[in-house]
């Protein structure tokens, strides 16, 4: 999958989480602690995906 498409999908993940999932699902049920945990998970997953995307493969 091209890197541009992957970055767009990560952006869509962030938009969905920050604009809908966290304020309408997580915050009313779990409060501030749940919101902080959800943001930390989304950021960690995004960093992992971006790191894996730009990692150079070793020549064999």
C-alpha positions, 0 to 999 in steps of 0.5 A: 500500500502506498505511503500516502494512502496509509498516512491518509488512513491514519489521519482518518483514524485520528479524525474519527477518534477525536471528533466522534469516538472520544467526545461522544462515547468515551468521555460520557462513560469514563470521564477524563481518565478514559479520554486520556487513556484513549488519546494515549492509545491512539497516539501510540498506535499511530506512532507504531504504524508510522515507524513501521512504515518508514523503517528501512528493510535490511538487504538480504 
